[in-house]
Amino acid sequence: VGKDDWPELMASMEKMHIDMESIDPSGDSDVDFVRLMLPHHQAAIDMAKTELMHGKDPEMRRLAQEIIADQQSEIELMQLWLKQHEPHK
């Protein structure tokens, strides 16, 4: 990690923690799991994008691309599941 990308990586983690801490427990373990995993996955995507902008190692760049694709797919799956299962207020 270079000194230029370190703040970007840390900002991704900080945003994830802020987003996760702002979630009120629903009392439903499945719903709470998904609500917490959404910002976790988004942080992984953000960090992988930082790797693509600054990283040089071909293997790590491929991994970053895979992370973006996989995590985005899982986010879409979780968002759909949440629409079907989240308690209505």
C-alpha positions as CSV (number, residue, x, y, z in Angstrom):
1,V,0.0,0.0,0.0
2,G,1.4,3.3,-1.0
3,K,1.0,6.5,1.1
4,D,-1.3,8.0,-1.5
5,D,-3.9,5.2,-1.4
6,W,-3.8,4.5,2.4
7,P,-6.2,7.4,3.2
8,E,-8.6,6.0,0.6
9,L,-8.5,2.6,2.1
10,M,-9.0,3.9,5.6
11,A,-11.9,6.1,4.5
12,S,-13.6,3.0,3.1
13,M,-13.3,1.3,6.5
14,E,-14.4,4.4,8.4
15,K,-17.5,4.8,6.2
16,M,-18.3,1.1,6.7
17,H,-18.1,1.4,10.5
18,I,-20.2,4.6,10.6
19,D,-22.8,2.9,8.3
20,M,-22.9,-0.3,10.4
21,E,-23.1,1.7,13.7
22,S,-26.1,3.6,12.4
23,I,-28.2,0.4,11.9
24,D,-30.8,-0.2,14.6
25,P,-31.3,-3.9,15.5
26,S,-34.5,-5.3,14.2
27,G,-34.7,-8.3,16.5
28,D,-34.5,-10.6,13.5
29,S,-31.1,-12.2,13.2
30,D,-31.4,-12.7,9.4
31,V,-32.4,-9.1,8.7
32,D,-29.7,-7.8,11.0
33,F,-27.1,-9.9,9.3
34,V,-28.0,-8.6,5.9
35,R,-28.3,-5.0,7.0
36,L,-24.7,-5.2,8.5
37,M,-23.3,-7.1,5.5
38,L,-24.4,-4.5,3.0
39,P,-22.0,-1.8,4.2
40,H,-19.3,-4.5,4.7
41,H,-19.6,-5.6,1.1
42,Q,-19.6,-2.0,-0.1
43,A,-16.4,-1.3,1.8
44,A,-14.8,-4.3,0.1
45,I,-15.9,-2.9,-3.3
46,D,-14.5,0.5,-2.5
47,M,-11.2,-0.9,-1.3
48,A,-10.9,-3.1,-4.4
49,K,-11.5,0.0,-6.6
50,T,-8.7,1.7,-4.7
51,E,-6.5,-1.3,-5.5
52,L,-7.4,-1.0,-9.2
53,M,-6.5,2.7,-9.2
54,H,-3.1,2.3,-7.4
55,G,-2.1,-1.3,-7.4
56,K,0.5,-2.7,-9.8
57,D,0.5,-6.5,-9.0
58,P,-1.5,-8.3,-11.7
59,E,-2.6,-11.0,-9.3
60,M,-4.0,-8.5,-6.8
61,R,-5.6,-6.4,-9.6
62,R,-7.4,-9.6,-10.8
63,L,-8.5,-10.3,-7.2
64,A,-9.8,-6.8,-6.9
65,Q,-11.8,-7.2,-10.1
66,E,-13.2,-10.5,-8.8
67,I,-14.1,-8.9,-5.4
68,I,-16.0,-6.1,-7.1
69,A,-18.0,-8.5,-9.3
70,D,-18.7,-11.0,-6.5
71,Q,-19.5,-8.5,-3.8
72,Q,-21.8,-6.5,-6.1
73,S,-23.7,-9.6,-7.0
74,E,-24.1,-10.5,-3.3
75,I,-25.2,-6.9,-2.6
76,E,-28.0,-7.3,-5.2
77,L,-29.0,-10.6,-3.8
78,M,-29.1,-9.2,-0.2
79,Q,-31.0,-6.1,-1.3
80,L,-33.6,-8.3,-3.0
81,W,-33.9,-10.6,0.0
82,L,-34.2,-7.6,2.4
83,K,-37.1,-6.2,0.3
84,Q,-38.9,-9.5,0.8
85,H,-38.1,-10.0,4.5
86,E,-37.5,-6.7,6.2
87,P,-40.1,-5.9,8.9
88,H,-42.4,-3.1,7.8
89,K,-42.5,0.0,9.9
